[in-house]
Amino acid sequence: MTEVTAATERHLFFPSRGLRVLGVLHTPDGPARDGALVFLHGWAGYRIGPHQMFTKMARRAADLGFPCLRFDFRGRGDSEGEAEHTTLSTMIEDACAAVEMVCDETGVERVALIGDCSGSEVAIGAGALDERIDSLALWSAPIVGGNRSGADAAKRRGIYGTYVAKLFRRETWAKLFSGRLQPDVILRVVRSGGKGAGEEGAEEDREIDWHRRYVDFAGEVLHIYGGNDPTTPGALAHYEELAREAGRAFNHRVVEGANHAFYSLGWENEVMDASLDWLGERYDTVAEHGGA
């Protein structure tokens, strides 16, 4: 393992399938909790998360005593690997390697995975593979282990509605005439229904029994969705049913008015507050845990 810097926030590399994965390890200055947080970014993202939410939350969590790891999946950000070779399966492998690394570095034996969008799929895929993972906080988790055609259609309608509305905005036409509009990007998004290249799932991803991974997970799960995300109703109904089958409480929070990415300061703070409150109840400081 090769360290790049040495500070409260350390950049380091750790191996996954023979390639170097770049991560940022946040270490609390004071007493630590008895669990660490590992952040899993979405398909097209990297270690900072959507509008830097992972960076912001990791710093807040470290102040509360949580060791935290943010990292780039292989083929993303500053990690080694080719983007076209990235699949949900390779991302799950990277997540498991990240859990191993953070436990070795910090000495904790409990880990919570924080997943955003496709990162939530990775969290579900990895959760049942390592008994040290006992919490999943999932932001805007797509449907896994069930029929997601309805959610995909709702997402597509939402994208169409957004771009139709933009046609009537003065700034859209200003961008067009100034050459700042990117019609090729817009066309790609509309055609794909908002899914990134490869996000439909590789053959190896289709072999994963997502239903069993979710139901067999032995820990607790928190779901957070935006109230204005068109996929939210279907996803909530789906995961409530799976939680019932698993015999788990269906912990969930809907951020009123928020979109899929919680793209406002108020929305992102509500997501982080809800996540940290829930995690804070699940993990003690080492002193409290040792004295219990």
N, C-alpha and C positions, 0 to 999 in steps of 0.2 A: 504494500500500500504506500503510495507516494503522496506526501502532503505538499500543497502548493504554498499555503500561508499558515501561520499559527496565530490564532486570536480567538475571541469568543465565537466568531463565525469563521470556521476554517474551511477552505476549499481543499478537497482531497479526491483522489481517484480510488475506485475499488473495482475488482474484476467481475465480469459477468460473461460467461461463455468465451473466455479468452480475450475479451476486449475491455478497454478501460472506460469506466463510467464516471463522469464527473458529478460530485455532490458537494453540498454546503452543509456542514454540521454545526448546529447551534448548540452551545453548551451553557447551561445556567451558571450564573456567578455564585448563587447561593445554594441552599438545599435543593436537591433534585427530587422529582417525582419518581415513583417506582414503575414508570412506563415512558416509552419514547414515542414520538410522532414521526411517521414517514409519509411524505407528501407525494402524490402520484398525479402528474399533470395530464391534461387531455391530449387527444391525438395530434393536434397541430401546435401544441404549446411547448413550453420547456419549464425549467425549475422555478421560475418566478411565479408561475400560475397566471390565471386570467387577471389582467390589470394589477399585477403584482400582489394578488391576494395571498399567495403562499408565503412570499417574503414577509408581508405584514403580519400574517398570523403566526409564522414561526418565531418572529421576534417577540410578539406578545406572549406566546406560549413559553418561550425560554424565560421570560421575566416571571412567569408563574411556576417555573421549576421543571418544565418539560425539555429534555434533550430532543432536538428536532433534526431531521434530515430532509433536505430538498435535493433532488437530483434530476439529471436529464436521462431519459431512456436512450438506449442505443439507437443511433441514427437520428438523434434529436439534439438540439443545443450544441454543447461542447463535448459530448460523449463520442466515443468512436463508434463506427458502424455506418452503414448506408441506409438512408431513409426508406428506400424502396424495399429493404429487407425487414423492416419493422412490422410486426404483427401484434395482436393482443397477446399471443402466446409468448413472444420474445419479451414483451413488456412485463408479463407475469414473472418470467425468469428474472428480469432485472429487479422487480419488486422483492422477490425472495432473497436475491443477493444483497439488496439494500437492508433488509431486516437482519440478515446475518452480520453485515458490517456494523450497523448501529448497535447491536447487542454486544459485539466484540469491543467496540470503542467505548461504550458507556457502562457496560456491566448490567444493564437492565435485562429482564426476562419477560417483559410484557411490552407489546407494541400495538399502537393504533395506526391504522392506515387512513389517510385523508385523501379521498379521490374526487377529482372534478371531471364530470362528463365521462369520456372514455376511460379516464383514470379510475372512475368508480367501477367500471367493468373489470379493470385490472385488479382492484381491491377485492372484488367478489371472487375473481378467479384465483387469487393468491391466498385469501383468508383461511381456507380450510387446509392449506398445504403446510402450515407451520403453526404448531400449537402455541407459540409465543404470541401470535397475532390474536388479540381477544377483543378488539373494537374496530368497527368500520364507521367512519363518518363520510357519507356519500352525498356529494353536491350534484344535483341534476343528473342522477344516474339514469341512463337509458334502460329500457326493459331488457333483461336477460332471462333465459329460461322460460320464454313465452313468446307469443305472437306479438311482434312490434310493428306490424304493418299499419295499424291504426295510429300509433304514435308517430310513425314516419310520415304518414299522410297529413297528420295535423301539423307537423313541423314544416312540411312542404307548403301547406296552405299559408302558414304564418310567414314564410319567406316570400311567397308570391305577394301577399298583402303588403309586406314591408316595402318591396320594390315598386309596387303599383303606387303606394302613397308617395314615394320619393319622386315619382314622375311629375307630381304637382308642386314640387318645391322649387323655389327660385334658385337655391344653391346647387341643385342637381344640374340644371341647365347651364349655370355658370361654370361648373366643373367640366361639362361637356364641351363648351365653346373654348375653354382655356386649355383643353387637352389633358386635364387632370383626372378625368373619369377613366376607369379601366373596364371597358365593356367585356373584355375577354374573361376577367375575373368574375364579373356579375353573371355572365352566361354560364360559367362553370358551376357557380354556386346554385343557380336556378336549376340547371340540368341534374345536378347531383342531389338535390333536395337538402343541401346543407352539409352533406357528408364529405369528408376529406378523402383524398386518394388512398385506397386500401382499407378504408373504414368499413366497407361492406363485409370484411372478414375473409381471412385466408382459409385455405382448406384445413390447416391444422387448428384454426380457431373453431371451426364447425364441429370438430371432434370433441370439444370440451363439453361436458355435461353441466351447463351453467345452472340448471335447476337444482341439481344435487349440490353443487358448490355453495349455493346460497343457503339451501335448507340445512345442509350438514355443518355449516359454520357454527362453532360452539360458543362464540362470544355474542356481544350485543351490537346492534346496528342502528345508526341514526341516518335518516333520510332528510335532506333539505331541498326544496324546490321553489321556483319562482311562481307566484300566482298568475303571472301573465305569460308563462311558458306553455305553449299549446300542447306539449307532451305530458304536462303534469297530471291531469286527471287519470289518464290511462296508466301511467307509471305508479301513481299512488294506489289505485285499485289492485294492480298486479302485485306490488310488493306487500300490501296488506294481506293478501291471500297467501303469499309465500311465507310471511312471518307467522301467520296462523298455523300453517302446515308445520313449520319448524318449532312451534311452541314458544315463540319469542314475542315479547312486547313489540308492537309496531311503533317505534319512536320516530316521529316525523315533525317537520316544521315547514309551513308554507309562508314564504315572504311575500306579503301582499303587494301586488303591482309589479313585482320584479320579473325581469326577463330571464332567459336561460342562463346567462352569464352574470347575473346580479350586477349589471353595469351602472351602478351609482354608488356614491359614498355611503348613503344610508342603508342601501340593500346589502352591500358587502359587509358593513359593520354588523348588521343583524345576523348574517350568516356566521361571521367569525365569533360573535358573542354567543350565539346558540351552540356552536360547536365547542367552544372553550368551556362554557358552563357544563355541558354534558360530559366532556372529558374530565373536567375538574372533579366531578362527582365519582368518577370511575377510578381515578388514580390518586393515591395519597402521596405526601412527601415521604421520603425515606424514613425520617424520624418518627412520623405518625404511624407509618406502616409497621415499623419495627417495634413500636410500643403497643400495638393493638393486641 
